[in-house]
Amino acid sequence: MSVYSATIEPPPLPGYAPAAAPVRFMQGMRGTDLLGIIFRVCRELRVSDIQMRADRPVYIHTNKGMEKLDFLGILSAAHMDEILKELITNRESGSHGFGQDQGMEMRVEEKIRLAIKSFSETRVADFSCDGIPMGNDGERSGRLRIQAHLSSSGLGVTCRILNDFIPELESLGIDPDTTDTLRHGVLKRAGLCLVTGPTGSGKSTTLASLIDWARRHHPKHIVTVEDPIEYQYPDDMDDPDYPGHRIPSPSIVTQQEVGRDLHSYRQGLKDVLRKAPHIILLGEIRDREAMETCMEAAQTGH
């Protein structure tokens, strides 16, 4: 009796696949390895919005709409569990310097357990976290904005890779008169500025550019309440007189994230006025109470 063996080759790479064939998903892979594979491909393809679902390939948002990364394989339910755990771990380990010693590591493990328990109860989780390692060379992805949820098809994760670089307002395609108006408005002693628009229109980037300009040019205390934090503002800046050198920025930026630094959005709104801020950034106005707090802050000189 003859025995024949055959090797099933993976499907050919599509035209938009990276030049070098990436590693495919395999059973038993850890979350950090799965995410590293996905983010390396997305970096090469220059995409930032990713959809991950159990028993489906990875989907990416492109100018053509949704496209599948079939060449990576299929994400199993076990893969998705590992991905969510890794994202939560990365969030908690990067918070407030936790994980520096054995006692803190135990605290991080407890926070991870509680975060996973909370997700199992609420069925949804919105948060941001630091970048994920993309290999052994120490390179990491940009910061991540995550929304994990459950549906009829199981666990799903929507991920946006954030740009660590905050662009200048002039580079966003905003006309010069509007740019000048925004900069003049953010420095007023009292007032309220609303930035509105559909999803993906650039609201967060516009706000980040405006806040970054203010912190580099004026001595202000800027407080943000966000859910989650997207862009992070450094404490220093390029020295305008000595290129290549960094100096402390004239402003202090206090960034607070709901669920990590604050118990609730409501708490953040109530506490923000006690921090003696010059500028307040609220990531969202979700209800009447939030709007009333905004109006109070604007009228009292914040």
N, C-alpha and C positions, 0 to 999 in steps of 0.2 A: 504494500500500500504506500502510495506516495503522499507526502505531506507538503502542502504548499503554504507559504507565509507571504503576507502582503503588508506593506507599510502604507498607511493612509496619510497622504501628504496634506498639510493645511491648505486652505484655499489661497490662491494667489493674492498678493497685496494689491489693493486698489490704487488708482492713480494718485490719490492724495495721501497715501501711506508714506511714512518716513523712508528715506533711502536705505538705511540699515534696518533689516528685519528685527523688530523688538521681540523680547521674550514673551511667550504666550502664558496665559493663566494656567496654573496647574493646581491639582488637588492638594490641599494642605498648606498652601501659601499663606504667609502671615499678612496682616493688613498693611504693614509698612512696605512690603515687597509689592503687593498688588497696586497700592497707590503710587509707588515709585515708577512702576511700568506705565501706568496711565498718564502720570504727569510728564514723564519724559516725552511720550508721544505727543501730548498736547502742546508742549513747548515747541517741538519741531514743527507742528502744524499751525502754531500761533493761534490757538483757540483757548478760550478761558472758561466757557460754560459747558458743564459736563452733567450727564444724567446716568446714574447707575441704578440698575434694577436686578432683582434676583431672576435667574434663568433667562437673562437677556444679554446681548452684547452691550458694550459701553456706547452711548450716544453722545455726540457733540453738536453744539450749535455753530453753524457756519452761515455764510452769506446765502447758501442754497437752502437753508432750513436745517432739519435734523439729519445727521449722517451717522451711520454705524461704523464702529471700528471692529469689523468682523475678524480681522486678522489677529486680534488679541485673544479671541475665544469668548466663551460664555462665563458670566459671573454666576456662581452658584449661590444658594442661600447661605451656605457656610462662608463663602467669600464675603458676602455682604455683612454678615455678623462681624467678621474680622475687620472689615473696613470701618464700620461704625465704631467699634471698640478702639481702633487705632486713632481715629479722629478725636474721640472723647479723651483718650489718654493724652494726646498731643495738646489738647486744650488745657486740661488740668495740670499737666506737668509744666506748662509754660506760664502758669498763673502765679504771680507774686513770689517767684523764686522757689516754689515748692520743689521737693525732690533733691535737696542739697545734702541730706544726711538720712540715716536709716529711719529716724523718727518721722521726718517729713515724707519719706517714701511711703510709709504706712498710711500717712494722712492722704497722700495722693491716691493710693489704692482704694481707700474708703470713699473718697470723692468720686472716683471712677465708678465704683459700685453703685453709689447713690444716683449718679447721673444716668446710668443705664436703667436703674429702677424707675427713675422719674420718667424716662422715655417710654418704658413699658406701660406706665400709667396714663400719661398724657397723649401718647401716640404721635407726638411731634416734638422736634427739637430744632431750635434756631440758634446758631452760635458761630463765632469765628475762632480761628486758631492759627498758630504759626505754621510756616511751611513744613512740608514733609521731605525727608531725605530722598534724593533721586538716584542714589548710587553710593559707591564706596569712596568717592572723591570728596565727600562733604557738601556737595551742591544740594541746595534745597529749592523747593518750589516757592512761589510767592505765598503770602498769607492767603488763607482760605475762608470763604463764607459758606456755611453749610446749612442745609435744611434737610433733616432726616424725617421720614414720615412712613406710615403704613397705608397700604391700599389693598385692593382685592388680589393683587399680584405679589403681595408680601412687602418686604422692606425696600424702600427706595431712598436714594441720597441724591440731592441736587447740589452741585458744588460749583462755585465760581472761584477761579484763581485770581486773586487781586494783584494789581500792579503795585509793587513796593515804591515805585517812583511817582511822586505827586507832580503833575505837570503845571506849568504856568497857565494862568487864565488866558493869556494871549494865544496859547497853542490849542485852545478848545474850540476855536471857530466862533467865539463870541465877538460881536462888533466892538470897536474901541469905546464908543459912548456908553454901552451897557457895562463894559468892564470898569470904566471909571465910576459909573454910578454905584456898582456893587462895592467897590473899594471905599468909596466915600460913605456909603450907607453903613458898612460894618464898623466904622469908627465912630458913629454917632453915639452920644451918651444914652439916648433912649430911642426905642423904635423896634419894629418887628419886620423881618424879611422872610418871606415864604418862598421856598424853592420847590416847584411842583413839576410834574411831568409823568409820562407813562414809564413802565418798567424798561430799563435799559437805555433811557434817554440821556443819562449822564448827570443825574442829580447829585449822587454821592461824590463824583469826581469834581463837579463844580464847587460844591461846598468845601471839599478838601483843599482845592486850589486856593479858595478864598481865605480859609483859616490859615493855611501855610504861609500865604503872603502876609497876613496880619502878624503872625508870630515872628516872622523874620524882620519886620520893619517897625514894629511898635511895641512898647512895654505894656503888655496886657496880661491879665489872668483870664485864660480861656478855658471854660468847662464844657465838656461834651457828655451827653447821656445818650448812649447808642445801644441798639439791640439788633445785630451785634456790632462791635467795633469793626470798621472796615480798614480805613487808612490809619496808620500810626504816625504821629508827628515826633521827629527827633528832638532832643534837647539842645542840639547845636546846629550850626549853619556854616556855610562857606564864608570865610573872612573876605569882605569886599576889597580890603586894602592889600591883602597878602594871599594871592591865589594859591590853592593847595593846602591852606591851613583852615582849621575849624575853630570856631569860637562859640561860646554859649549864646543862644538866641535871647533877645531881649524879653520875650514872653515866656510864661509858664503855661503849659497845656495840661489840664487834668482830664484824662479820658476815663470814663466809667462805663462798664458794660453790664446791662441787666442780666441777672442770673449768675454773674461772676463777682462783680464788685457791689452790686445792689440786689436786694431781694426782689424788687419790682420796679417797674417804670414809674409808678406813683411815688415810691420812696425817693427815687432820684430827682423827680420834679420838685418835691417838697424840700429836699435837702440842698438843692443846688444854690438857692439864694443865700444860704448860710456860709458859703465858701467865698463870699465877696468877689464875685466874678465881674469882669468888664464885658465879656462876650459869652453868651450861652448858645450852644448848639444842641438842639433836640433832634434826634434821628427821625422821630415820627411824632405826629400829633394824633393820638388814637381815639380820644374821647373828649367830652365836654370839659372834664376836669383838667385835662392836659392843656386844652385851649385857654381856659381861664388862667392857668398858671403862666402860660406864655404871655398873656395880656398883662398880668400883674407885674411880671418881670420887666416887660417892655416899658411899662408906665413908670416904674420905680427906678429906671436908669440902668438896665442890664441888657 
